[in-house]
């Protein structure tokens, strides 16, 4: 299979290395000649322009920085230059509306298009173990599934074009929320005299433990109490007061208290705290 790759930053270069290792015929383009030379040294062919990149390719993977780059390269150069049966697979993390714009442009050219943002590090991409979130035509998804499987160990079809963007952005929002939670709560614990290593082990363990323990409840909308909203509310207030005592503002905690109180006000206090997910607050 002949695969073009536009964008040889850390992730695009890792895609190229992985596909070359798996025996794909890979052609690459990037603004940086240094990036191109590094991948050509692994066995790729070089294209001088995005237009040259797409000629004769079965699929073109695009991994750019943002909407502006996608507008300049994917929308204005790659899609106009491509011809069926080439499939354009946009893997850059973009806004849902940009994915939809690219999808419409591809459709007007008679091209098949998928929006496939990914989750995972460059190390995982280099070994074909990232998570791929695909959206677009199910027929197109099925057609290139073998290629997507070569890129990632977890490949999920999400829905119509652009829906995968929402799921990708939700995943990355969790990253930001967890990072800020850790910043606040590690400071809170350390200021109170808790050993930083002990606090780190406990808090990072809590994230994984809590998430995994609630999966089935979320699927089943099961709010039978394991740890009630009333009990959570009590402890949130205690934590807020403890934060004041050690002079550590807990902004995320403060943001959580009002929706918890509204859910309790709606009669959900004795339900499991996961009821907050299903509560219209």
C-alpha positions as CSV (number, residue, x, y, z in Angstrom):
1,X,0.0,0.0,0.0
2,X,1.3,3.5,-0.9
3,X,0.9,6.0,1.9
4,X,1.8,9.7,1.8
5,X,2.4,11.6,5.0
6,X,2.2,15.3,5.2
7,X,3.7,16.8,8.3
8,X,6.8,15.3,9.9
9,X,6.8,16.7,13.4
10,X,7.2,14.2,16.2
11,X,4.0,12.3,15.6
12,X,4.1,12.4,11.8
13,X,7.8,11.1,11.8
14,X,6.8,8.4,14.2
15,X,3.9,7.3,11.9
16,X,6.4,7.2,9.0
17,X,8.9,5.1,10.9
18,X,6.3,2.6,12.0
19,X,4.8,2.2,8.5
20,X,8.2,1.9,6.8
21,X,9.1,-0.8,9.3
22,X,5.8,-2.6,8.4
23,X,6.7,-2.6,4.7
24,X,4.5,0.2,3.5
25,X,5.7,2.3,0.6
26,X,5.9,5.7,2.2
27,X,6.3,9.2,0.6
28,X,6.7,12.2,2.8
29,X,6.5,16.0,2.8
30,X,7.3,18.6,5.4
31,X,8.3,22.3,5.4
32,X,11.5,21.3,7.1
33,X,14.1,19.6,4.8
34,X,15.8,18.3,7.9
35,X,12.7,16.4,9.0
36,X,12.3,15.0,5.5
37,X,15.9,13.9,5.3
38,X,15.6,12.0,8.6
39,X,12.7,10.0,7.4
40,X,14.1,9.4,3.9
41,X,17.1,7.9,5.7
42,X,14.7,5.3,7.1
43,X,13.5,4.4,3.6
44,X,10.8,6.9,2.7
45,X,10.6,8.8,-0.6
46,X,10.5,12.6,-0.5
47,X,8.0,14.8,-2.2
48,X,8.9,18.4,-3.0
49,X,5.4,19.8,-2.5
50,X,2.0,18.7,-0.9
51,X,0.7,18.4,-4.5
52,X,3.5,16.0,-5.5
53,X,2.9,14.0,-2.3
54,X,-0.6,12.9,-3.1
55,X,0.0,11.7,-6.7
56,X,-0.6,7.9,-7.0
57,X,-1.1,7.4,-3.2
58,X,-3.7,5.0,-1.9
59,X,-4.0,7.1,1.3
60,X,-2.5,10.3,2.5
61,X,-2.1,10.9,6.3
62,X,-2.0,14.5,7.4
63,X,-0.5,15.5,10.8
64,X,-0.3,19.3,11.2
65,X,-0.4,21.6,14.1
66,X,-3.8,23.4,14.0
67,X,-6.7,24.7,12.0
68,X,-4.7,27.4,10.3
69,X,-2.1,24.8,9.0
70,X,-4.9,22.5,7.9
71,X,-6.6,25.3,6.0
72,X,-3.3,26.2,4.3
73,X,-2.1,22.7,3.5
74,X,-5.0,20.2,3.7
75,X,-7.8,22.4,2.3
76,X,-5.9,24.5,-0.2
77,X,-3.3,22.1,-1.5
78,X,-3.7,18.4,-0.6
79,X,-7.5,18.0,-1.3
80,X,-7.4,20.0,-4.5
81,X,-4.5,18.0,-5.8
82,X,-5.7,14.6,-4.8
83,X,-7.8,12.3,-7.1
84,X,-9.9,9.2,-6.4
85,X,-9.2,6.5,-5.2
86,X,-6.8,8.3,-2.8
87,X,-8.2,8.5,0.7
88,X,-7.4,11.6,2.7
89,X,-7.0,10.8,6.4
90,X,-6.7,13.9,8.6
91,X,-5.0,13.0,11.8
92,X,-4.2,16.5,13.1
93,X,-6.0,17.6,16.2
94,X,-8.4,20.2,14.8
95,X,-11.7,21.8,15.6
96,X,-14.9,19.8,14.7
97,X,-15.9,22.5,12.2
98,X,-12.5,22.3,10.4
99,X,-12.9,18.5,10.1
100,X,-16.3,19.1,8.6
101,X,-15.0,21.7,6.2
102,X,-12.3,19.4,5.0
103,X,-14.8,16.6,4.7
104,X,-17.1,18.7,2.5
105,X,-14.2,19.8,0.3
106,X,-13.1,16.2,-0.2
107,X,-16.7,15.2,-1.0
108,X,-16.9,17.9,-3.7
109,X,-13.7,16.4,-5.2
110,X,-15.1,12.9,-5.1
111,X,-12.6,11.9,-2.5
112,X,-13.0,9.7,0.5
113,X,-12.1,11.4,3.8
114,X,-11.7,10.4,7.4
115,X,-11.0,12.5,10.5
116,X,-8.8,10.4,12.7
117,X,-7.2,12.3,15.7
118,X,-5.1,10.1,17.9
119,X,-4.4,9.5,21.6
120,X,-1.0,8.6,22.8
121,X,2.7,9.5,22.8
122,X,5.2,9.4,20.0
123,X,6.7,6.3,21.4
124,X,3.4,4.5,21.0
125,X,3.0,5.9,17.5
126,X,6.5,4.6,16.6
127,X,5.5,1.1,17.6
128,X,1.9,1.2,16.2
129,X,0.2,1.3,19.6
130,X,-1.6,4.6,19.7
131,X,-5.4,5.0,19.9
132,X,-7.1,6.1,16.7
133,X,-10.5,7.8,16.8
134,X,-12.1,7.7,13.4
135,X,-15.0,9.6,12.0
136,X,-16.5,9.9,8.5
137,X,-18.0,7.3,6.2
138,X,-18.2,3.8,7.7
139,X,-17.5,2.4,4.2
140,X,-14.3,4.5,4.0
141,X,-13.3,3.4,7.5
142,X,-13.7,-0.2,6.6
143,X,-11.7,0.3,3.4
144,X,-8.6,1.6,5.3
145,X,-9.1,-0.3,8.5
146,X,-5.9,-2.4,7.9
147,X,-3.9,0.8,7.6
148,X,-5.4,2.2,10.8
149,X,-4.7,-1.0,12.6
150,X,-1.1,-0.7,11.5
151,X,-1.0,2.8,13.2
152,X,-2.8,1.9,16.4
153,X,-3.5,-1.0,18.7
154,X,-6.9,0.5,19.5
155,X,-9.0,1.8,16.6
156,X,-12.5,3.1,17.2
157,X,-15.2,4.3,14.7
158,X,-16.9,7.2,16.5
159,X,-19.5,8.4,14.0
160,X,-20.0,11.1,11.3
161,X,-17.2,13.4,10.3
162,X,-16.1,15.6,13.2
163,X,-17.5,13.5,16.0
164,X,-14.0,12.1,16.7
165,X,-12.8,15.6,17.4
166,X,-15.2,16.0,20.3
167,X,-14.0,12.7,21.8
168,X,-10.3,13.6,21.3
169,X,-10.8,17.0,22.9
170,X,-12.7,15.5,25.8
171,X,-9.8,13.1,26.4
172,X,-7.3,16.0,26.4
173,X,-9.6,18.0,28.6
174,X,-9.3,15.2,31.2
175,X,-5.5,15.5,30.9
176,X,-5.6,19.2,31.8
177,X,-8.1,18.7,34.6
178,X,-6.1,15.9,36.1
179,X,-2.9,17.9,35.9
180,X,-4.4,20.9,37.6
181,X,-6.0,18.6,40.2
182,X,-2.6,17.2,41.0
183,X,-1.0,20.6,41.2
184,X,-3.6,21.8,43.7
185,X,-3.9,18.6,45.8
186,X,-0.2,17.9,45.9
187,X,0.4,21.4,47.1
188,X,-2.4,21.0,49.6
189,X,-0.9,17.8,51.0
190,X,2.7,19.0,51.0
191,X,1.8,22.2,52.7
192,X,0.1,20.1,55.4
193,X,3.3,18.1,55.9
194,X,2.5,15.0,53.9
195,X,5.6,13.4,52.3
196,X,5.5,14.4,48.6
197,X,6.3,10.8,47.4
198,X,3.5,9.4,49.6
199,X,1.0,12.0,48.3
200,X,2.0,11.4,44.7
201,X,1.5,7.6,44.9
202,X,-1.8,8.0,46.7
203,X,-3.3,10.6,44.4
204,X,-2.1,9.1,41.1
205,X,-3.4,5.7,42.2
206,X,-6.8,7.3,43.1
207,X,-7.3,8.5,39.5
208,X,-6.9,5.1,38.0
209,X,-8.8,3.3,40.8
210,X,-11.8,5.6,40.7
211,X,-12.1,5.6,36.9
212,X,-11.9,1.8,36.5
213,X,-14.3,1.2,39.4
214,X,-17.1,3.3,37.8
215,X,-17.1,2.0,34.2
216,X,-19.9,-0.5,34.6
217,X,-22.0,1.9,36.7
218,X,-21.7,4.5,34.0
219,X,-22.8,2.0,31.3
220,X,-25.7,0.8,33.4
221,X,-26.7,4.3,34.8
222,X,-26.4,2.5,38.2
223,X,-26.6,5.1,41.0
224,X,-27.0,2.6,43.9
225,X,-24.9,4.1,46.7
226,X,-21.3,3.0,47.2
227,X,-20.2,6.5,48.3
228,X,-23.1,8.9,48.5
229,X,-23.3,12.4,47.2
230,X,-24.1,13.5,50.8
231,X,-20.9,11.9,52.0
232,X,-18.9,13.5,49.2
233,X,-20.4,16.9,49.9
234,X,-19.4,16.6,53.6
235,X,-15.8,15.8,52.6
236,X,-15.6,18.5,50.0
237,X,-16.5,21.1,52.6
238,X,-13.9,19.6,55.0
239,X,-11.3,19.7,52.2
240,X,-12.2,23.3,51.4
241,X,-11.8,24.4,55.0
242,X,-8.5,22.4,55.3
243,X,-7.2,24.2,52.3
244,X,-7.9,27.5,53.9
245,X,-6.1,26.4,57.0
246,X,-2.9,25.7,55.1
247,X,-3.4,28.7,52.7
248,X,-3.9,26.7,49.5
249,X,-6.7,27.8,47.2
250,X,-8.5,24.8,45.8
251,X,-10.1,26.2,42.7
252,X,-11.3,23.0,41.1
253,X,-12.8,21.8,44.3
254,X,-14.7,25.1,44.7
255,X,-16.0,24.6,41.2
256,X,-17.4,21.1,42.0
257,X,-19.2,22.0,45.2
258,X,-22.1,24.0,43.6
259,X,-23.2,21.2,41.2
260,X,-23.0,18.7,44.0
261,X,-25.2,20.9,46.1
262,X,-27.7,21.3,43.3
263,X,-27.9,17.6,42.8
264,X,-28.5,17.1,46.5
265,X,-31.2,19.7,46.3
266,X,-32.9,17.6,43.7
267,X,-33.1,14.7,46.1
268,X,-30.0,12.8,45.0
269,X,-28.0,13.0,48.2
270,X,-28.4,9.3,49.1
271,X,-27.5,8.1,45.6
272,X,-23.9,7.2,44.7
273,X,-21.8,10.2,43.7
274,X,-21.8,9.0,40.1
275,X,-25.4,10.2,40.0
276,X,-23.8,13.7,39.4
277,X,-23.0,12.5,35.9
278,X,-26.6,12.0,35.1
279,X,-28.0,14.9,37.0
280,X,-29.2,18.0,35.1
281,X,-27.3,20.6,37.2
